[in-house]
Amino acid sequence: MKNSTTLIPFLKWAGGKRWFVQRHADLLPQSFNRYIEPFLGGGSVFFSLQPDNAILGDTNPDLIATYRGIKEKWQSVVRSLQYHNQQHSDAHYYKIRDAKPRHDFQRASRMIYLNRTCFNGIYRVNQRGEFNVPRGTKNSVLLDTDNFEQMSRLLKGADIRVADFAALISEAKAGDFIFADPPYTVRHNFNGFVKYNEKLFSWSDQERLAEALYWAKRRGVNIVATNANHPSVRDLYEDCGFKLITTSRYSSISALPEHRKQFDELIISFNASDNQP
Ligand SMILES: C[S@@+](CC[C@H](N)C(=O)[O-])C[C@H]1O[C@@H](n2cnc3c(N)ncnc32)[C@H](O)[C@@H]1O
């Protein structure tokens, strides 16, 4: 399954799980049938495990177009990034920010260019679903860690979809592995919603997710899910056969030093082979 080449995620994504891969790789199963990641984002765990056969999903259409662009036309993506690199300036940044390219390879290079040069590297859209982050201080459009050729090869084994998480989870069968990393919403938190898309991830989405994972577990699917370590979230998974682990992480996504804090997170897991009669 795993190729010897290390692949570093090409996007910096809010809630990205690079820290998880570094600290908790031991919680990820070594072998499974299909890999299913319904909240793909920057895909840290996917790029770490490098599965041969995967189903990847996210509700963000620009993000999914980016993965498809790399899968189908990685060389065009690189050429287009080289062009953005040459042209990079205030005028070019805002022109590309306002552009709506049609082809996946152009949508991919736009997303990567903006992600690498925007303020604080955070993907955020306005009410109309438009990316509205101003230019930041970083000017590196191409990185030494980029390996789009290898990523394209890996993505050839993946079915990549714009989809709600429930559609992907319902397809998981015994022996598959789901890694689920949703936006962290907690109950009774009416003003602190995490916003990645124009649509919020609500508390009822959290309840739908817990139910979908419960039924996947009953079908013998291996599961690792992450979430906020909040009593309301723990309540959803406690006493129904999941293993709950609390871990701490240091968040550095905010530009404000006072927001760079230590957070407790929850890891929810189920290993089907531990539970065979
Ligand atoms: C915490 S991020 C995932 C980060 C990823 N694990 C990484 O390492 O970069 C959550 C993702 O869920 C997506 N999302 C939000 N609501 C969704 C839904 N209902 N179904 C599927 N994906 C959703 C967001 O677009 C976002 O990319």
The ligand as an SDF file (V2000), in Angstrom:
LIG
                    3D

 27 29  0  0  0  0  0  0  0  0999 V2000
  -11.3330   19.9440    9.5310 C   0  0  0  0  0  0  0  0  0  0  0  0
  -11.4760   20.0740    7.7620 S   0  0  0  0  0  0  0  0  0  0  0  0
  -10.6200   18.6250    7.2420 C   0  0  0  0  0  0  0  0  0  0  0  0
   -9.1350   18.8110    7.3480 C   0  0  0  0  0  0  0  0  0  0  0  0
   -8.3090   17.6440    6.8110 C   0  0  0  0  0  0  0  0  0  0  0  0
   -8.4380   16.4500    7.6390 N   0  0  0  0  0  0  0  0  0  0  0  0
   -6.8430   18.0310    6.7030 C   0  0  0  0  0  0  0  0  0  0  0  0
   -5.9700   17.3370    7.2390 O   0  0  0  0  0  0  0  0  0  0  0  0
   -6.5670   19.0720    6.0890 O   0  0  0  0  0  0  0  0  0  0  0  0
  -13.1640   19.7420    7.4720 C   0  0  0  0  0  0  0  0  0  0  0  0
  -13.6030   19.6970    6.0220 C   0  0  0  0  0  0  0  0  0  0  0  0
  -14.9670   19.2950    5.9840 O   0  0  0  0  0  0  0  0  0  0  0  0
  -15.6000   19.8970    4.8610 C   0  0  0  0  0  0  0  0  0  0  0  0
  -17.0670   19.8330    5.1050 N   0  0  0  0  0  0  0  0  0  0  0  0
  -17.8730   20.6910    5.7680 C   0  0  0  0  0  0  0  0  0  0  0  0
  -19.1440   20.2230    5.8100 N   0  0  0  0  0  0  0  0  0  0  0  0
  -19.1480   19.0220    5.1620 C   0  0  0  0  0  0  0  0  0  0  0  0
  -20.1460   18.0330    4.8880 C   0  0  0  0  0  0  0  0  0  0  0  0
  -21.4120   18.1940    5.2950 N   0  0  0  0  0  0  0  0  0  0  0  0
  -19.7730   16.9170    4.2110 N   0  0  0  0  0  0  0  0  0  0  0  0
  -18.5010   16.7500    3.7710 C   0  0  0  0  0  0  0  0  0  0  0  0
  -17.5010   17.6590    4.0010 N   0  0  0  0  0  0  0  0  0  0  0  0
  -17.8160   18.7750    4.7010 C   0  0  0  0  0  0  0  0  0  0  0  0
  -15.0010   21.2830    4.8040 C   0  0  0  0  0  0  0  0  0  0  0  0
  -15.1040   21.8100    3.4880 O   0  0  0  0  0  0  0  0  0  0  0  0
  -13.5380   21.0190    5.2560 C   0  0  0  0  0  0  0  0  0  0  0  0
  -12.6910   20.8650    4.1440 O   0  0  0  0  0  0  0  0  0  0  0  0
  1  2  1  0
  2  3  1  0
  2 10  1  0
  3  4  1  0
  4  5  1  0
  5  6  1  0
  5  7  1  0
  7  8  2  0
  7  9  1  0
 10 11  1  0
 11 12  1  0
 11 26  1  0
 12 13  1  0
 13 14  1  0
 13 24  1  0
 14 15  1  0
 14 23  1  0
 15 16  2  0
 16 17  1  0
 17 18  1  0
 17 23  2  0
 18 19  1  0
 18 20  2  0
 20 21  1  0
 21 22  2  0
 22 23  1  0
 24 25  1  0
 24 26  1  0
 26 27  1  0
M  CHG  2   2   1   9  -1
M  END
$$$$
